[in-house]
Amino acid sequence: MSSGTGFGGKKSNDSRSQKKAAFLGEINHKDYGSWFAKGSLQLQSGKYEDANSSFDRVLKANPDSYLTWISKGFIANELRKYEEAIVSCEQAIRINPNSYLAWYIKGASLAGLGRHNEAVTSFDISINIAPDKDLTWNNKGGSL
């Protein structure tokens, strides 16, 4: 399995991202869309703990935000907190069972735990939803 899951983009230190993050620092604390945007920028900048805090704020206001659960799953997977990643992905799948990304990250986390048969199953579901995602095929191959 590759070291990254291919989600969230590369770490960005450019001034545009920093300006956006500074602007989002002044967001309306009741606007979960702004918290999601802030968390996404933090995630892209590699500030995983900050992003996780922002995503937690989103989930307090909107617990059915499957994209937020996916984002939390991605962060947990990157931090090698695989069990936590699986729980987050399962929440996303409960809300949107057709999210290839939730199934993919769940598979990557299962593979990280050495649960390769379960990982292959998750990758297969992800592939059935989005067969054009090369990274899923590659990670499935690594779990066989």
DSSP file (Angstrom, degrees, kcal/mol; ACC not computed):
  #  RESIDUE AA STRUCTURE BP1 BP2  ACC     N-H-->O    O-->H-N    N-H-->O    O-->H-N    TCO  KAPPA ALPHA  PHI   PSI    X-CA   Y-CA   Z-CA
    1    1 A M              0   0    0      0, 0.0     4,-0.1     0, 0.0   138,-0.0   0.000 360.0 360.0 360.0 142.6    0.0    0.0    0.0
    2    2 A S        -     0   0    0      2,-0.2   137,-0.0   133,-0.1   133,-0.0  -0.283 360.0-113.6 -72.6 163.4    1.3    3.5   -0.8
    3    3 A S  S    S+     0   0    0      2,-0.0     2,-0.3    -2,-0.0    -1,-0.1   0.787 100.2  41.5 -72.1 -25.9    2.1    5.8    2.1
    4    4 A G  S    S-     0   0    0      1,-0.1    -2,-0.2     2,-0.0    74,-0.0  -0.810  75.3-134.8-116.9 162.0   -0.7    8.2    1.2
    5    5 A T        -     0   0    0     -2,-0.3     3,-0.1     2,-0.2    -1,-0.1   0.484  42.7-115.6 -95.2  -2.6   -4.3    7.4    0.2
    6    6 A G  S    S+     0   0    0      1,-0.3     2,-0.4     3,-0.1     3,-0.1   0.689  78.0 116.9  80.3  16.3   -4.4    9.9   -2.7
    7    7 A F        +     0   0    0      1,-0.1    -1,-0.3     2,-0.1    -2,-0.2  -0.923  61.4  26.8-118.6 143.0   -7.1   12.0   -1.0
    8    8 A G  S    S-     0   0    0     -2,-0.4    -1,-0.1    -3,-0.1    63,-0.0   0.378 101.2-107.3  93.7  -5.5   -6.9   15.6    0.2
    9    9 A G        -     0   0    0     -3,-0.1     2,-0.1     2,-0.1    -2,-0.1  -0.075  53.5 -43.5  77.5 178.9   -4.2   16.8   -2.2
   10   10 A K  S    S-     0   0    0      1,-0.1     2,-0.1    -4,-0.1    36,-0.1  -0.448  71.0 -86.9 -80.8 156.6   -0.6   17.6   -1.5
   11   11 A K        -     0   0    0     -2,-0.1     2,-0.5    34,-0.1    34,-0.3  -0.452  50.6-154.2 -61.6 134.6    0.5   19.6    1.4
   12   12 A S        +     0   0    0     32,-1.1    -1,-0.0    29,-0.2    -3,-0.0  -0.956  31.8 166.3-122.7 128.5    0.3   23.2    0.4
   13   13 A N        +     0   0    0     -2,-0.5    -1,-0.1     4,-0.0    32,-0.1   0.196  37.4 131.8-117.7  12.9    2.3   26.0    1.9
   14   14 A D     >  -     0   0    0      1,-0.1     4,-1.8     4,-0.0     3,-0.3  -0.248  68.3-115.2 -70.2 159.4    1.5   28.6   -0.8
   15   15 A S  H  > S+     0   0    0      1,-0.2     4,-2.5     2,-0.2     5,-0.2   0.797 111.8  61.1 -66.8 -29.3    0.4   32.0    0.2
   16   16 A R  H  > S+     0   0    0      2,-0.2     4,-2.4     1,-0.2    -1,-0.2   0.934 106.5  45.6 -63.3 -44.6   -3.1   31.6   -1.3
   17   17 A S  H  > S+     0   0    0     -3,-0.3     4,-2.5     1,-0.2    -2,-0.2   0.899 112.7  51.0 -64.3 -40.0   -3.8   28.7    1.0
   18   18 A Q  H  X S+     0   0    0     -4,-1.8     4,-2.3     2,-0.2    -1,-0.2   0.890 110.2  49.4 -65.3 -38.8   -2.5   30.6    4.0
   19   19 A K  H  X S+     0   0    0     -4,-2.5     4,-2.5     2,-0.2    -2,-0.2   0.909 111.6  49.0 -66.1 -41.5   -4.6   33.7    3.1
   20   20 A K  H  X S+     0   0    0     -4,-2.4     4,-2.8     2,-0.2    -2,-0.2   0.922 111.3  49.6 -62.9 -43.0   -7.7   31.5    2.8
   21   21 A A  H  X S+     0   0    0     -4,-2.5     4,-0.9     2,-0.2    -2,-0.2   0.898 110.8  49.6 -63.5 -40.2   -7.0   29.8    6.1
   22   22 A A  H  < S+     0   0    0     -4,-2.3     3,-0.5     2,-0.2     4,-0.4   0.911 111.7  49.0 -64.2 -42.1   -6.5   33.2    7.8
   23   23 A F  H >< S+     0   0    0     -4,-2.5     3,-1.7     1,-0.2    -2,-0.2   0.924 109.7  51.4 -62.0 -44.2   -9.8   34.4    6.3
   24   24 A L  H >< S+     0   0    0     -4,-2.8     3,-1.5     1,-0.3    -1,-0.2   0.664  92.4  76.0 -70.3 -14.5  -11.6   31.2    7.5
   25   25 A G  T 3< S+     0   0    0     -4,-0.9    -1,-0.3    -3,-0.5    -2,-0.2   0.719  95.0  51.7 -64.6 -19.5  -10.2   31.8   10.9
   26   26 A E  T <  S+     0   0    0     -3,-1.7    -1,-0.3    -4,-0.4    -2,-0.2   0.075  85.8 140.0-102.3  22.3  -12.8   34.5   11.2
   27   27 A I    <   -     0   0    0     -3,-1.5     2,-0.5     1,-0.1    -3,-0.1  -0.142  65.9 -92.3 -69.3 161.1  -15.7   32.3   10.2
   28   28 A N    >   -     0   0    0      1,-0.1     3,-1.9     2,-0.0     7,-0.2  -0.628  33.9-142.0 -70.3 120.1  -19.2   32.3   11.7
   29   29 A H  T 3  S+     0   0    0     -2,-0.5    -1,-0.1     1,-0.3    -2,-0.1   0.608  98.3  52.8 -67.4 -11.4  -19.0   29.6   14.4
   30   30 A K  T 3  S+     0   0    0      1,-0.1     2,-1.0    31,-0.0    -1,-0.3   0.479  86.0  93.0 -98.8  -3.8  -22.5   28.4   13.7
   31   31 A D    X>  -     0   0    0     -3,-1.9     4,-1.6     1,-0.2     3,-0.6  -0.762  52.5-174.1 -94.5  98.4  -21.9   27.9   10.0
   32   32 A Y  H 3> S+     0   0    0     -2,-1.0     4,-2.3     1,-0.2    -1,-0.2   0.776  82.0  63.2 -67.9 -24.1  -20.8   24.3    9.5
   33   33 A G  H 3> S+     0   0    0      2,-0.2     4,-2.1     1,-0.2    -1,-0.2   0.890 104.6  47.2 -63.9 -38.0  -20.1   24.8    5.8
   34   34 A S  H <> S+     0   0    0     -3,-0.6     4,-2.6     2,-0.2    -2,-0.2   0.880 110.2  52.1 -69.4 -37.7  -17.4   27.3    6.8
   35   35 A W  H  X S+     0   0    0     -4,-1.6     4,-2.8     2,-0.2    -2,-0.2   0.890 109.2  50.7 -64.9 -37.5  -16.0   24.9    9.4
   36   36 A F  H  X S+     0   0    0     -4,-2.3     4,-2.5     2,-0.2    -2,-0.2   0.928 110.9  48.3 -64.8 -43.2  -15.9   22.2    6.6
   37   37 A A  H  X S+     0   0    0     -4,-2.1     4,-2.1     2,-0.2    -2,-0.2   0.917 112.7  48.3 -62.1 -42.8  -14.0   24.6    4.3
   38   38 A K  H  X S+     0   0    0     -4,-2.6     4,-2.5     1,-0.2    -2,-0.2   0.939 112.1  49.0 -62.7 -46.4  -11.6   25.5    7.1
   39   39 A G  H  X S+     0   0    0     -4,-2.8     4,-2.6     1,-0.2    -2,-0.2   0.882 108.9  53.5 -60.4 -38.9  -11.0   21.8    7.9
   40   40 A S  H  X S+     0   0    0     -4,-2.5     4,-2.4     2,-0.2    -1,-0.2   0.906 109.9  47.1 -63.9 -41.7  -10.4   21.0    4.3
   41   41 A L  H  X S+     0   0    0     -4,-2.1     4,-1.6     2,-0.2    -2,-0.2   0.905 112.4  49.7 -65.8 -40.9   -7.8   23.7    4.0
   42   42 A Q  H  <>S+     0   0    0     -4,-2.5     5,-2.7     2,-0.2     4,-0.3   0.905 110.6  51.0 -63.1 -40.2   -6.1   22.5    7.2
   43   43 A L  H ><5S+     0   0    0     -4,-2.6     3,-1.7     1,-0.2    -2,-0.2   0.933 109.0  50.0 -61.9 -46.9   -6.2   19.0    5.8
   44   44 A Q  H 3<5S+     0   0    0     -4,-2.4   -32,-1.1     1,-0.3    -1,-0.2   0.792 109.6  52.5 -63.1 -27.5   -4.6   20.1    2.6
   45   45 A S  T 3<5S-     0   0    0     -4,-1.6    -1,-0.3   -34,-0.3    -2,-0.2   0.435 118.3-112.5 -87.5   0.2   -1.9   21.9    4.6
   46   46 A G  T < 5S+     0   0    0     -3,-1.7     2,-1.5    -4,-0.3     3,-0.2   0.630  74.9 135.9  79.0  13.4   -1.2   18.7    6.6
   47   47 A K     >< +     0   0    0     -5,-2.7     4,-2.6     1,-0.2     5,-0.2  -0.586  23.4 165.9 -91.6  73.1   -2.6   20.2    9.8
   48   48 A Y  H  >  +     0   0    0     -2,-1.5     4,-2.7     1,-0.2    -1,-0.2   0.870  67.5  49.2 -64.3 -42.0   -4.4   17.0   10.7
   49   49 A E  H  > S+     0   0    0      2,-0.2     4,-1.9    -3,-0.2    -1,-0.2   0.919 114.1  46.6 -65.8 -41.8   -5.2   17.8   14.3
   50   50 A D  H  > S+     0   0    0      2,-0.2     4,-2.2     1,-0.2    -2,-0.2   0.920 113.1  49.8 -63.5 -43.6   -6.6   21.2   13.5
   51   51 A A  H  X S+     0   0    0     -4,-2.6     4,-2.8     1,-0.2    -2,-0.2   0.915 108.3  53.3 -61.4 -42.9   -8.6   19.8   10.6
   52   52 A N  H  X S+     0   0    0     -4,-2.7     4,-2.2     1,-0.2    -1,-0.2   0.898 108.2  50.5 -59.5 -41.0  -10.0   17.1   12.9
   53   53 A S  H  X S+     0   0    0     -4,-1.9     4,-1.6     2,-0.2    -1,-0.2   0.906 111.1  48.5 -64.0 -41.7  -11.1   19.8   15.4
   54   54 A S  H  X S+     0   0    0     -4,-2.2     4,-1.7     1,-0.2    -2,-0.2   0.921 111.4  49.5 -64.2 -42.9  -12.8   21.7   12.6
   55   55 A F  H  X S+     0   0    0     -4,-2.8     4,-2.4     1,-0.2    -2,-0.2   0.851 105.4  57.6 -66.5 -33.3  -14.5   18.6   11.3
   56   56 A D  H  X S+     0   0    0     -4,-2.2     4,-1.6     1,-0.2    -1,-0.2   0.888 104.7  52.4 -61.1 -37.8  -15.7   17.8   14.8
   57   57 A R  H  X S+     0   0    0     -4,-1.6     4,-1.3     2,-0.2    -2,-0.2   0.890 107.9  51.5 -64.8 -38.9  -17.5   21.2   14.8
   58   58 A V  H  X S+     0   0    0     -4,-1.7     4,-3.0     1,-0.2     3,-0.5   0.943 108.8  50.4 -60.8 -46.7  -19.2   20.3   11.6
   59   59 A L  H  < S+     0   0    0     -4,-2.4    -1,-0.2     1,-0.2    -2,-0.2   0.777 102.9  59.6 -68.4 -25.9  -20.4   17.0   13.0
   60   60 A K  H  < S+     0   0    0     -4,-1.6    -1,-0.2     1,-0.2    -2,-0.2   0.897 117.7  32.4 -64.6 -38.4  -21.9   18.7   16.1
   61   61 A A  H  < S+     0   0    0     -4,-1.3    -2,-0.2    -3,-0.5    -1,-0.2   0.791 138.4  19.8 -86.9 -30.6  -24.1   20.8   13.8
   62   62 A N    ><  +     0   0    0     -4,-3.0     3,-1.5    -5,-0.2    -1,-0.2  -0.666  60.4 175.3-143.8  81.3  -24.6   18.2   11.0
   63   63 A P  T 3  S+     0   0    0      0, 0.0    -4,-0.1     0, 0.0    -1,-0.1   0.618  79.2  63.8 -67.2 -10.6  -23.9   14.6   12.1
   64   64 A D  T 3   +     0   0    0     31,-0.0     2,-1.4    -5,-0.0     3,-0.1   0.121  65.3 122.9-100.0  21.4  -25.0   13.3    8.7
   65   65 A S    X>  -     0   0    0     -3,-1.5     4,-1.9     1,-0.2     3,-0.6  -0.678  39.0-175.4 -81.7  93.8  -22.3   15.0    6.7
   66   66 A Y  H 3> S+     0   0    0     -2,-1.4     4,-2.4     1,-0.3    -1,-0.2   0.837  80.4  58.4 -64.3 -31.3  -20.8   12.0    5.1
   67   67 A L  H 3> S+     0   0    0      1,-0.2     4,-2.2     2,-0.2    -1,-0.3   0.853 105.5  50.7 -65.2 -32.6  -18.0   14.0    3.5
   68   68 A T  H <> S+     0   0    0     -3,-0.6     4,-2.5     2,-0.2    -2,-0.2   0.911 109.4  49.7 -69.5 -42.0  -16.9   15.1    7.0
   69   69 A W  H  X S+     0   0    0     -4,-1.9     4,-2.3     2,-0.2    -2,-0.2   0.902 110.8  50.5 -62.6 -39.8  -16.9   11.5    8.1
   70   70 A I  H  X S+     0   0    0     -4,-2.4     4,-2.7     2,-0.2    -2,-0.2   0.926 109.7  50.6 -61.7 -44.3  -14.8   10.6    5.1
   71   71 A S  H  X S+     0   0    0     -4,-2.2     4,-2.4     1,-0.2    -2,-0.2   0.910 110.9  48.2 -61.2 -42.8  -12.4   13.4    5.9
   72   72 A K  H  X S+     0   0    0     -4,-2.5     4,-2.5     1,-0.2    -1,-0.2   0.885 111.2  51.5 -65.0 -37.6  -12.0   12.2    9.5
   73   73 A G  H  X S+     0   0    0     -4,-2.3     4,-2.4     2,-0.2    -2,-0.2   0.901 108.8  50.7 -64.2 -41.0  -11.4    8.7    8.2
   74   74 A F  H  X S+     0   0    0     -4,-2.7     4,-2.6     2,-0.2    -2,-0.2   0.939 111.2  47.8 -60.6 -47.7   -8.7   10.0    5.9
   75   75 A I  H  X S+     0   0    0     -4,-2.4     4,-2.1     1,-0.2    -2,-0.2   0.938 112.2  48.7 -60.6 -47.5   -7.0   11.8    8.7
   76   76 A A  H  <>S+     0   0    0     -4,-2.5     5,-3.3     1,-0.2    -1,-0.2   0.901 111.7  50.2 -61.0 -40.4   -7.1    8.8   11.1
   77   77 A N  H ><5S+     0   0    0     -4,-2.4     3,-1.6     3,-0.2    -1,-0.2   0.926 109.7  50.0 -63.2 -44.4   -5.8    6.6    8.3
   78   78 A E  H 3<5S+     0   0    0     -4,-2.6    -1,-0.2     1,-0.3    -2,-0.2   0.844 111.2  49.2 -62.5 -33.4   -2.9    8.9    7.6
   79   79 A L  T 3<5S-     0   0    0     -4,-2.1    -1,-0.3    -5,-0.2    -2,-0.2   0.344 117.7-116.0 -86.6   6.6   -2.1    9.0   11.4
   80   80 A R  T < 5S+     0   0    0     -3,-1.6     2,-1.0     1,-0.2    -3,-0.2   0.770  73.9 136.7  61.6  29.4   -2.2    5.2   11.4
   81   81 A K     >< +     0   0    0     -5,-3.3     4,-2.2    -6,-0.2    -1,-0.2  -0.623  25.1 166.9 -97.4  69.8   -5.3    5.2   13.7
   82   82 A Y  H  >  +     0   0    0     -2,-1.0     4,-2.5     1,-0.2    -1,-0.2   0.848  65.7  52.0 -64.1 -40.9   -6.8    2.5   11.6
   83   83 A E  H  > S+     0   0    0      1,-0.2     4,-2.1     2,-0.2    -1,-0.2   0.928 112.1  48.1 -61.3 -43.5   -9.7    1.5   14.0
   84   84 A E  H  > S+     0   0    0      1,-0.2     4,-2.2     2,-0.2    -2,-0.2   0.891 110.4  52.3 -62.8 -39.9  -10.8    5.1   14.3
   85   85 A A  H  X S+     0   0    0     -4,-2.2     4,-2.6     1,-0.2    -2,-0.2   0.910 107.9  51.3 -62.5 -42.4  -10.6    5.5   10.5
   86   86 A I  H  X S+     0   0    0     -4,-2.5     4,-2.6     2,-0.2    -2,-0.2   0.915 108.8  50.7 -62.6 -43.3  -12.8    2.4   10.0
   87   87 A V  H  X S+     0   0    0     -4,-2.1     4,-1.8     2,-0.2    -1,-0.2   0.924 111.9  47.5 -60.7 -44.5  -15.4    3.8   12.4
   88   88 A S  H  X S+     0   0    0     -4,-2.2     4,-2.1     1,-0.2    -2,-0.2   0.918 112.7  48.6 -63.5 -42.9  -15.5    7.1   10.6
   89   89 A C  H  X S+     0   0    0     -4,-2.6     4,-2.7     1,-0.2    -1,-0.2   0.884 108.2  54.2 -65.6 -38.0  -15.7    5.4    7.2
   90   90 A E  H  X S+     0   0    0     -4,-2.6     4,-2.2     2,-0.2    -1,-0.2   0.867 107.2  51.5 -64.6 -34.8  -18.5    3.2    8.4
   91   91 A Q  H  X S+     0   0    0     -4,-1.8     4,-1.7     2,-0.2    -2,-0.2   0.934 111.0  47.7 -64.0 -45.3  -20.4    6.3    9.5
   92   92 A A  H  X S+     0   0    0     -4,-2.1     4,-3.2     1,-0.2    -2,-0.2   0.908 112.2  49.7 -61.0 -42.4  -20.0    7.8    6.0
   93   93 A I  H  < S+     0   0    0     -4,-2.7    -1,-0.2     1,-0.2    -2,-0.2   0.865 105.9  56.3 -66.9 -36.7  -21.1    4.5    4.4
   94   94 A R  H  < S+     0   0    0     -4,-2.2    -1,-0.2    -5,-0.2    -2,-0.2   0.898 115.7  38.2 -59.1 -40.0  -24.2    4.4    6.6
   95   95 A I  H  < S+     0   0    0     -4,-1.7    -2,-0.2     1,-0.3    -1,-0.2   0.893 137.7  13.9 -78.9 -42.7  -25.1    7.8    5.3
   96   96 A N    ><  -     0   0    0     -4,-3.2     3,-1.6    -5,-0.2    -1,-0.3  -0.769  61.7-178.5-138.4  89.5  -24.0    7.3    1.7
   97   97 A P  T 3  S+     0   0    0      0, 0.0    -4,-0.1     0, 0.0    -1,-0.1   0.612  81.8  64.2 -66.5  -9.8  -23.4    3.6    0.8
   98   98 A N  T 3   +     0   0    0     -5,-0.1     2,-1.0    31,-0.0     3,-0.1   0.143  68.6 119.8 -98.9  18.8  -22.3    4.7   -2.7
   99   99 A S    <>  -     0   0    0     -3,-1.6     4,-1.8     1,-0.2     5,-0.2  -0.741  43.4-170.1 -85.9 103.4  -19.3    6.7   -1.6
  100  100 A Y  H  > S+     0   0    0     -2,-1.0     4,-2.4     1,-0.2    -1,-0.2   0.862  85.3  57.2 -59.8 -34.2  -16.4    5.0   -3.3
  101  101 A L  H  > S+     0   0    0      2,-0.2     4,-2.8     1,-0.2     5,-0.3   0.887 103.7  50.6 -68.7 -39.1  -14.0    7.0   -1.2
  102  102 A A  H  > S+     0   0    0      2,-0.2     4,-2.2     1,-0.2    -1,-0.2   0.925 113.6  45.9 -62.8 -43.5  -15.4    5.8    2.1
  103  103 A W  H  X S+     0   0    0     -4,-1.8     4,-2.3     2,-0.2    -2,-0.2   0.885 113.2  51.2 -65.4 -38.0  -15.1    2.2    1.0
  104  104 A Y  H  X S+     0   0    0     -4,-2.4     4,-2.6     2,-0.2    -2,-0.2   0.949 111.9  44.2 -64.6 -49.7  -11.6    2.9   -0.3
  105  105 A I  H  X S+     0   0    0     -4,-2.8     4,-2.4     1,-0.2     5,-0.2   0.889 112.3  53.5 -65.7 -37.6  -10.3    4.5    2.9
  106  106 A K  H  X S+     0   0    0     -4,-2.2     4,-2.7    -5,-0.3    -1,-0.2   0.934 110.0  48.4 -59.5 -44.6  -11.9    1.8    4.9
  107  107 A G  H  X S+     0   0    0     -4,-2.3     4,-2.5     1,-0.2    -2,-0.2   0.908 110.1  50.9 -61.3 -42.9  -10.1   -0.8    2.8
  108  108 A A  H  X S+     0   0    0     -4,-2.6     4,-1.9     2,-0.2    -1,-0.2   0.891 112.2  47.5 -62.6 -38.7   -6.8    1.1    3.2
  109  109 A S  H  X S+     0   0    0     -4,-2.4     4,-1.3     2,-0.2    -2,-0.2   0.902 110.7  50.7 -69.9 -41.5   -7.3    1.1    7.0
  110  110 A L  H  <>S+     0   0    0     -4,-2.7     5,-2.6     1,-0.2     3,-0.4   0.911 110.6  50.2 -61.7 -40.8   -8.2   -2.6    7.1
  111  111 A A  H ><5S+     0   0    0     -4,-2.5     3,-1.6     1,-0.2    -1,-0.2   0.891 105.1  57.5 -63.0 -38.9   -5.1   -3.3    5.1
  112  112 A G  H 3<5S+     0   0    0     -4,-1.9    -1,-0.2     1,-0.3    -2,-0.2   0.797 106.7  49.1 -61.4 -28.5   -3.1   -1.2    7.6
  113  113 A L  T 3<5S-     0   0    0     -4,-1.3    -1,-0.3    -3,-0.4    -2,-0.2   0.438 120.2-111.3 -87.7  -1.4   -4.3   -3.6   10.3
  114  114 A G  T < 5S+     0   0    0     -3,-1.6     2,-1.4    -4,-0.2     3,-0.2   0.624  78.1 133.6  80.2  12.1   -3.4   -6.6    8.3
  115  115 A R     >< +     0   0    0     -5,-2.6     4,-2.2     1,-0.2     3,-0.2  -0.527  23.2 161.4 -92.6  67.3   -7.0   -7.6    7.7
  116  116 A H  H  >  +     0   0    0     -2,-1.4     4,-2.7     1,-0.2    -1,-0.2   0.818  64.0  55.3 -66.6 -36.6   -6.4   -8.1    4.0
  117  117 A N  H  > S+     0   0    0     -3,-0.2     4,-1.7     1,-0.2    -1,-0.2   0.930 113.0  43.5 -62.8 -43.4   -9.5  -10.2    3.2
  118  118 A E  H  > S+     0   0    0      2,-0.2     4,-2.2     1,-0.2    -2,-0.2   0.872 111.8  54.9 -67.4 -36.8  -11.7   -7.5    4.6
  119  119 A A  H  X S+     0   0    0     -4,-2.2     4,-3.0     2,-0.2     5,-0.2   0.927 105.8  51.5 -61.6 -45.0   -9.7   -4.9    2.8
  120  120 A V  H  X S+     0   0    0     -4,-2.7     4,-2.8     1,-0.2    -1,-0.2   0.903 108.2  52.6 -59.5 -41.4  -10.2   -6.6   -0.6
  121  121 A T  H  X S+     0   0    0     -4,-1.7     4,-2.0     2,-0.2    -1,-0.2   0.929 111.5  45.6 -60.0 -45.7  -13.9   -6.7    0.1
  122  122 A S  H  X S+     0   0    0     -4,-2.2     4,-2.4     1,-0.2    -2,-0.2   0.918 113.1  49.7 -64.1 -43.3  -13.9   -3.0    0.7
  123  123 A F  H  X S+     0   0    0     -4,-3.0     4,-2.8     1,-0.2    -2,-0.2   0.897 108.5  54.2 -62.2 -39.1  -11.8   -2.3   -2.3
  124  124 A D  H  X S+     0   0    0     -4,-2.8     4,-2.4     2,-0.2    -1,-0.2   0.914 109.1  47.4 -61.1 -42.9  -14.1   -4.4   -4.4
  125  125 A I  H  X S+     0   0    0     -4,-2.0     4,-1.6     2,-0.2    -1,-0.2   0.928 112.3  49.9 -64.1 -44.0  -17.1   -2.4   -3.4
  126  126 A S  H  X S+     0   0    0     -4,-2.4     4,-2.7     1,-0.2    -2,-0.2   0.912 111.3  49.1 -59.1 -43.6  -15.2    0.8   -4.1
  127  127 A I  H  < S+     0   0    0     -4,-2.8    -1,-0.2     1,-0.2    -2,-0.2   0.877 107.3  54.8 -65.3 -38.9  -14.2   -0.5   -7.5
  128  128 A N  H  < S+     0   0    0     -4,-2.4    -1,-0.2     1,-0.2    -2,-0.2   0.850 114.1  41.7 -62.6 -32.9  -17.8   -1.5   -8.3
  129  129 A I  H  < S+     0   0    0     -4,-1.6    -2,-0.2     1,-0.2    -1,-0.2   0.895 136.4  12.9 -79.1 -43.1  -18.9    2.1   -7.5
  130  130 A A    ><  +     0   0    0     -4,-2.7     3,-1.4    -5,-0.2    -1,-0.2  -0.709  65.6 175.0-138.2  81.7  -16.0    3.9   -9.3
  131  131 A P  T 3  S+     0   0    0      0, 0.0    -4,-0.1     0, 0.0    -1,-0.1   0.587  73.0  68.9 -69.0  -8.8  -14.0    1.4  -11.5
  132  132 A D  T 3   +     0   0    0     -5,-0.1     2,-1.1     1,-0.1    -5,-0.1   0.345  68.0 107.8 -92.1   7.2  -11.8    4.2  -12.9
  133  133 A K    X>  -     0   0    0     -3,-1.4     4,-1.4     1,-0.2     3,-0.8  -0.733  48.3-171.1 -91.9  98.8   -9.9    4.8   -9.7
  134  134 A D  H 3> S+     0   0    0     -2,-1.1     4,-2.7     1,-0.2     5,-0.2   0.839  80.7  61.1 -58.2 -37.9   -6.4    3.4  -10.3
  135  135 A L  H 3> S+     0   0    0      1,-0.2     4,-2.5     2,-0.2    -1,-0.2   0.864 102.1  52.3 -62.3 -35.3   -5.3    3.8   -6.7
  136  136 A T  H <> S+     0   0    0     -3,-0.8     4,-2.5     2,-0.2    -1,-0.2   0.932 110.0  48.1 -65.5 -44.8   -8.1    1.5   -5.5
  137  137 A W  H  X S+     0   0    0     -4,-1.4     4,-2.4     1,-0.2    -2,-0.2   0.924 112.0  50.5 -59.1 -44.5   -7.0   -1.2   -7.9
  138  138 A N  H  X S+     0   0    0     -4,-2.7     4,-1.7     1,-0.2    -2,-0.2   0.918 112.4  45.3 -61.2 -44.7   -3.4   -0.8   -6.8
  139  139 A N  H  X S+     0   0    0     -4,-2.5     4,-0.9     2,-0.2    -1,-0.2   0.848 109.9  54.8 -70.3 -33.5   -4.2   -1.1   -3.1
  140  140 A K  H >X S+     0   0    0     -4,-2.5     3,-1.2     1,-0.2     4,-0.7   0.950 107.5  51.1 -60.9 -47.0   -6.5   -4.1   -3.8
  141  141 A G  H >< S+     0   0    0     -4,-2.4     3,-0.7     1,-0.3    -2,-0.2   0.864 106.6  54.3 -58.1 -37.1   -3.5   -5.8   -5.5
  142  142 A G  H 3< S+     0   0    0     -4,-1.7    -1,-0.3     1,-0.2    -2,-0.2   0.692 107.8  50.7 -70.3 -18.1   -1.4   -5.0   -2.5
  143  143 A S  H <<        0   0    0     -3,-1.2    -1,-0.2    -4,-0.9    -2,-0.2   0.523 360.0 360.0 -96.9  -7.3   -3.9   -6.8   -0.2
  144  144 A L    <<        0   0    0     -4,-0.7    -1,-0.2    -3,-0.7    -2,-0.1   0.495 360.0 360.0 -77.8 360.0   -4.2  -10.0   -2.3
